[in-house]
Every structure is written in structure tokens, then in C-alpha cells.
Amino acid sequence: MTNLGIDYAEMTREEARLVLLKELSIQANESLSSSMMEPALRVFAIYQDRVWIHQQLDWMANMGAIAVVDAGSVKIATLLPAGWAHLRRERFIEGIKKPSLKQGV
């Protein structure tokens, strides 16, 4: 069976990045530790270890969507204006899935 040229690994990364941005957006301080992000990803059937999550956080920090601070074995991510703009569909960040039109962010 072929996958019709679909890059499922990239689709998973893009989906996970959007899920993580959304999780940050609902926190009172717009911040969350990487250990707290695993359950949010599992809701969307994204089962990845903390190292993988850290890679996604670092990628989003490099794109200016979030700020990341190392805190021992976890990373603390904080939503930045570019991440908010993506969630609001004002300016998109290539590599993060676009939020649906019905988003109320």
C-alpha cells in the first residue's frame, strides 16, 4: 500500500504545533511546561515523548511564535504576538497548521 505521497510525519508536526499554541492561549499566563503538554497532544492521538515535544517548542521559538526557557528537564513555553497572530489567522507561520475559521481566539 502506498501513502500517495503524503508526509504524515510533517502533518503530525504541524498539527502538534497548532495544538501547543492553542494550549498556551488558554492558560491564564499564556505559559505551560513541556510536561503538561503531553496530555493535550494525546487528545489528538499524538503520542510523542518529551524530547520530540522539546524539538517542536524549539522550532516554534525559532519561528518567533513562542519564547522558551529551559527549567531543568522541562521547557517553559510562553505565547508571543506572532503565535497569537497565527491563532487569529492574521499572519500564518509556515510549518504550523492553520487554525479553522471557526476559532474564537
C-alpha positions in Angstrom: 0.0 0.0 0.0 1.3 3.5 -0.9 0.8 6.6 1.1 0.1 8.7 -2.0 3.0 11.0 -1.3 1.5 12.2 2.0 4.2 13.2 4.6 2.4 12.0 7.7 5.3 12.9 10.0 5.2 16.6 8.8 1.4 16.6 9.1 1.8 15.4 12.7 4.4 18.1 13.5 2.2 20.9 12.0 -0.9 19.6 13.9 1.0 19.3 17.2 2.4 22.8 16.9 -1.1 24.2 16.5 -2.4 22.2 19.4 0.5 23.5 21.5 -0.2 27.1 20.5 -3.9 26.6 21.4 -3.0 25.1 24.8 -0.8 28.1 25.6 -3.5 30.5 24.5 -6.0 29.2 27.1 -3.5 29.4 30.1 -4.0 32.4 32.3 -0.3 33.4 31.9 0.0 32.1 28.3 2.7 29.7 29.6 3.0 26.0 30.1 5.7 23.5 30.9 6.5 20.8 28.4 5.5 18.0 30.8 2.0 19.5 30.9 1.7 19.4 27.1 1.8 15.7 26.6 -1.9 15.1 27.7 -3.1 17.9 25.3 -1.4 16.1 22.4 -2.7 12.7 23.4 -6.3 14.1 23.0 -5.4 14.4 19.3 -3.8 11.0 19.1 -0.3 12.5 19.0 1.8 10.2 21.2 5.3 11.6 21.4 8.0 11.8 24.1 9.2 14.9 25.8 12.3 15.1 23.6 10.0 15.3 20.5 7.9 18.0 22.2 11.0 20.0 23.0 12.0 19.8 19.4 8.7 21.3 18.4 8.9 24.0 21.0 12.4 25.0 19.9 11.2 25.1 16.3 8.3 27.4 17.2 10.7 29.6 19.3 13.0 29.9 16.2 9.9 31.0 14.2 9.1 33.6 16.8 5.7 32.1 17.8 6.7 31.4 21.4 9.5 32.0 23.9 11.1 29.0 25.5 13.0 28.8 28.8 14.9 25.7 30.0 13.9 24.7 33.5 15.8 21.6 34.4 14.4 18.6 32.5 11.4 20.6 31.1 10.9 23.7 29.0 8.6 26.5 29.8 6.9 27.9 26.7 5.2 31.3 26.5 3.0 32.5 23.6 4.3 35.6 21.7 2.5 38.0 19.5 3.4 36.1 16.3 1.8 33.0 17.8 -1.4 34.9 18.6 -1.4 36.3 15.1 -1.3 32.8 13.7 -4.2 31.6 16.0 -6.2 34.7 15.0 -5.5 33.9 11.3 -3.9 37.4 10.9 -0.5 36.1 9.7 0.4 32.5 9.3 3.6 30.7 10.2 4.7 28.2 7.6 5.0 24.8 9.3 2.2 25.3 11.8 -1.3 24.0 10.7 -3.7 26.9 10.1 -6.5 27.1 12.6 -10.0 26.5 11.4 -12.2 29.5 10.5 -14.5 28.8 13.5 -11.8 29.6 16.0 -12.8 32.1 18.6 -9.3 33.1 19.7 
